[in-house]
Amino acid sequence: MLAVLVTLTPIAGAAQEQPRDERAVKAAFVFNLTKYVEWPQKNEEIVIGFVGVSQTGEILRKMLNGKTSDSRVIRVLLSPSEPDIARCSILYIADPSPKNVRAALEQARGKSILTVGDTETFVRQGGMIGLVTVGEQIQIQIGLENAQAARLKISSRLLNIATLIRPTSDMAN
Amino acid sequence: MQISRRNSLAFRMNLAVLLASSMALGTLTLAILVFDGASTRTKLQDRLSTLADVVGQNSTAALSFDDAPAAGEVLEALRAEPSVVSACLYGLSGRLFAGYRRERVVQTCPAALANTLRADPNYPTVRRPVTQRGELVGTLVLSSDLQDLGRRRRQLLQASGLLAFIALIVGGISGALLQRKISQPVFELAKAMDDVSLQRSFAVRVSPSGTDEIIQLGKGFNTMLAELERHERAQKEAEAKLQFQALNDVLTGLPNRRLLSDRLLQLLATARRESRIVALLYIDLDGFKLVNDSLGHSVGDLLLVQVAARLQSRVRLSDTLARLGGDEFTVVLSGLHKKEEAALVAQDLLDALSAPFLIEGHQLTIGASIGISLFPENATDAAALTQQADSAMYASKRDGRNRATYFTPELGMLVRERLNLENQLRGAIGRGEIQVHYQPEFDVLTKRLVRFEALARWIHPTLGIISPDKFIPIAEESGLIVMLGAYIMEVACTEAVRWQAMSPLPVQVAVNVSTLQFKRNDFIEEVLDILKRTGLRPDLLQLELTETIMMTGVHRASDSMARLRAIGVSFAIDDFGTGYSCLSYLPSLPFDALKIDRAFVRDLEQKPENRAMVNSLVALAHNIGIRVIVEGVETQGQLELIKKCGGNEIQGYLTGRPTANPEAQLTEFLESTRKAVENDATLRDAVVFPR
């Protein structure tokens, strides 16, 4: 039974089995995030928008597009347009430039979009989930106020293993 | 009986109580252990499952985001749960993701989930899938150990042990109480039984206590003892009674012959030591036989009781009065100084008996004949002393009764002779030694030979002729008189038949009948039988009875006489005036004649008072219509006087001695009569004396 489960979920298991491909692990994390976050509206699909320059977007699309999480089909949109962003549930922002990040966050503001980034400063800049590589580990940083402002509920279990980051006022600007 | 501790009821009961409580406790403990074990395992399983679910839920994020330290921290929270020995969290790949194990626990988490399948029974294990939103994210394996169960069991066993200890104490106490209630009364019963066997007495009783059954048992025991006691008492009384009866006379309560001989032996031994005189008085009542025979044994017995009482009243306590049987008593006088004292005592005893006895309306006068024998003068042993006193008593009887006689050696001879005679008399008839002689009796006026009186003679082969005075009393005492009387009657009747053939006139035969013979039930039949056998006409038989016949009871005697008189037999009263005459009875009995004893005739010529007596007797007889026969007439002068008095017939040496050949005498009489008739025709009917 367990073996069957393992074969049925090759993607999730990749994070632990395969050699550390940081991007793949982050993709798996994003998939797992869909299970620990509750959106205010019930969607039949989860649209993940990817904004940025790294190859992570490509890997995201490869690994997650078409998958289902909790009966919801995942669609990955690379570099979505502004209207597309409005349809997104998750917006992965992978841009080393704080200015671009801020701009992307600005586009998601006011909407129930879980913003995920992978820079150290992402959460302080107003992002919600930061997947920050620390040594061999990927640390999860959560800006809880940001998420709550977007009417998103983050599972306490996730909070238990994450590092909560309070946004600084200057950065919020 | 010694009751062993191990086998006692109390011990067994205590054992039963203790066993029962121990078994109950043991069973309960076992049941609790089994049930508790099962429920503890179930509870542990449930608890582990719950814990696994909670911990698993808390581990999902750690699993999802590959945060092993976080998972470790979550698992670490199980430290607060002492029942969990180890927790192993496995990822989807089946590899160990995080593990927790309690200090000092050897078991470690297998590296692969598959290896956790081999469950160690000592470590109850649950495996729970860890899911997030319905999706499997890993597996949590929680292990526990049975330490808790073992601890609980130890506690339970300790509690059980304590309870068992308490139960044993309580059981012991209650057993002791129970024993007090049940076995103590039983033990007391057993002790009472022991007492019965030890004391050999049934007087022991128990006070029933305890349970109903034991009270019942105790009551039964008491009842049984009472019954045994009663039985024993009855047996002892019977033994005492037997003992008394063995040594005492039942009728009078006096010592019997056996006790007498015991006492006599002792007294003689004492007398021998102290050189004292002992006198043995042998007492035989005179006329008791008559009382017994005529008035019945019950009157006789009452008389004996009164005689015993009177005798007892006259002897000292140190003297022994005993009844030897029948009318024979003995008094042993000890400590006499002179032999004359015995005679004084004897006379005193005779005086005591002299007053009449009043028994059932009869006034009875009896006397006693006493023989006295002395120790050591006459004999030195008890048997000889008794025998000699007996001889002396017979001497008293012979000498006229109602007297006491000292034993003399001559008396001894007489007694031996008498004994000898009695033995020889038994065979005398068979040997033909008894002969019958006949003495004629003549009519005074007609001088005719009217009858012969049959008289018995004993012709002894060595002693010669023994007089009837000597052997008739012996025959009477020994009872031989019955046979003898019948024999003489038959011989006499046979003889009398011959006389009738010889004589033109009838000649009667007179036969003496003993009172003993007369009172027999078959007497009448015997007489009729003899008459029939011999062919003698009944009117030719005269039976002569003595005055003692009156004592057999007037009615019965009168009836018997009347029956024989009816066929013609006549009766005469013999030896009138010598015995205990009771004139008032005379008219009631149908006598034909009265025979005046020779004692009145002997001095008839010399003594006017004798003449007056004969005169009166004749007058009396004639007044009541019976003839008078006078015995012992020896002289012509006596004959003349008798004729003058009016006596009817005479008998005596004057007219004829007893003869063995009466036919010769009859022939002689007939011849002289014939001659006289021839000489004088007018004297045809006259009777001529032979001389």
Chai-1 contact restraints between the chains, C-beta under 6 A:
chainA,res_idxA,chainB,res_idxB,connection_type,confidence,min_distance_angstrom,max_distance_angstrom,comment,restraint_id
A,L5,B,L136,contact,1.0,0.0,6.0,A-B,restraint_1
A,V6,B,L92,contact,1.0,0.0,6.0,A-B,restraint_2
A,V6,B,S93,contact,1.0,0.0,6.0,A-B,restraint_3
A,G13,B,L92,contact,1.0,0.0,6.0,A-B,restraint_4
A,G13,B,S93,contact,1.0,0.0,6.0,A-B,restraint_5
A,A15,B,D66,contact,1.0,0.0,6.0,A-B,restraint_6
A,Q16,B,G91,contact,1.0,0.0,6.0,A-B,restraint_7
A,E17,B,S93,contact,1.0,0.0,6.0,A-B,restraint_8
A,N32,B,S64,contact,1.0,0.0,6.0,A-B,restraint_9
A,K35,B,Q132,contact,1.0,0.0,6.0,A-B,restraint_10
A,K35,B,R133,contact,1.0,0.0,6.0,A-B,restraint_11
A,D70,B,R133,contact,1.0,0.0,6.0,A-B,restraint_12
A,I140,B,F65,contact,1.0,0.0,6.0,A-B,restraint_13
A,R157,B,T60,contact,1.0,0.0,6.0,A-B,restraint_14
A,R157,B,A61,contact,1.0,0.0,6.0,A-B,restraint_15
A,L158,B,A61,contact,1.0,0.0,6.0,A-B,restraint_16
A,N160,B,A61,contact,1.0,0.0,6.0,A-B,restraint_17
A,I161,B,A61,contact,1.0,0.0,6.0,A-B,restraint_18
A,I161,B,A62,contact,1.0,0.0,6.0,A-B,restraint_19
A,I161,B,F65,contact,1.0,0.0,6.0,A-B,restraint_20
A,I161,B,D67,contact,1.0,0.0,6.0,A-B,restraint_21
A,I161,B,A70,contact,1.0,0.0,6.0,A-B,restraint_22
